Each structure stands twice: as structure tokens, then as C-alpha cells.
């Protein structure tokens, strides 16, 4: 658990635990937290790649228009 929080701190991500219940075990809570963290980082990664790809495609289209007669 401490490793996960230090990883988040390294990337400047604040982790807020909400709706904590006493019914689940520590291991279940940890697994759920790790899954949510990986989901957030994945969404950010793919989102930024998508934006970069969009910008590259727009620039390529501009260059193609400039080169066409």
C-alpha cells in the first residue's frame, strides 16, 4: 500500500479514499485501489497520445494541402 501511495506522490497524484467500508479486507481494498490508479494513468496516457496523434494528423494534412497543386 505504501508503495502505491509513494508512486502516486512521485507523479503528483493525490489519492483520496472515499466510502471506506469495514466489510472488505485490506487486500481487497488494496487491489481495488491499484486497479483504479492504473485505470486513471492509462486513461491519461491514451488520452495524451490521442491528442498528440490528432495534432500530427492535422499538421500532415496542412502540409499535404500546401504541396498539392
C-alpha positions in Angstrom: 0.0 0.0 0.0 2.8 2.4 0.9 4.5 1.7 -2.5 1.3 2.6 -4.4 1.0 5.9 -2.5 4.6 6.8 -3.0 4.2 6.1 -6.7 1.2 8.4 -6.8 3.1 11.0 -4.9 6.0 10.8 -7.3 3.7 11.6 -10.2 1.9 14.3 -8.3 -1.4 12.5 -8.0 -3.4 13.0 -4.9 -5.2 9.9 -3.6 -8.4 10.4 -1.7 -10.1 7.4 -0.1 -13.9 7.8 0.0 -16.6 5.5 1.0 -14.3 3.2 3.0 -16.1 0.2 4.4 -15.2 -2.2 7.1 -16.7 -5.2 5.2 -13.8 -5.7 2.8 -10.4 -7.0 3.7 -7.2 -5.0 3.4 -6.1 -7.0 0.4 -9.4 -6.4 -1.4 -9.2 -2.7 -0.7 -5.6 -2.5 -1.9 -6.4 -4.5 -5.1 -9.3 -2.2 -5.9 -7.2 0.9 -5.2 -4.4 -0.3 -7.5 -6.9 -1.1 -10.3 -8.4 2.4 -10.1 -5.0 4.0 -10.1 -3.9 2.0 -13.2 -7.2 2.9 -14.9 -6.6 6.7 -14.3 -3.0 6.5 -15.5 -4.0 4.5 -18.6 -6.7 7.0 -19.4 -4.3 9.9 -19.2 -1.7 8.1 -21.2 -4.0 7.1 -24.0 -5.7 10.5 -23.9 -2.5 12.3 -24.4 -1.4 10.0 -27.1 -4.7 10.6 -28.9 -4.2 14.4 -28.7 -0.7 14.1 -30.0 -1.8 11.9 -32.9 -4.6 14.3 -33.7 -2.1 17.2 -33.8 0.3 15.2 -36.1 -2.5 14.3 -38.4 -3.7 17.9 -38.7 -0.2 19.1 -39.5 0.3 16.4 -42.1 -3.0 17.5 -43.7 -1.8 21.1 -43.8 1.5 20.1 -45.4 -0.3 17.9 -47.9 -2.6 20.9 -48.9 0.4 23.2 -49.3 2.2 20.7 -51.6 -0.8 19.9 -53.8 -1.3 22.0 -56.9 
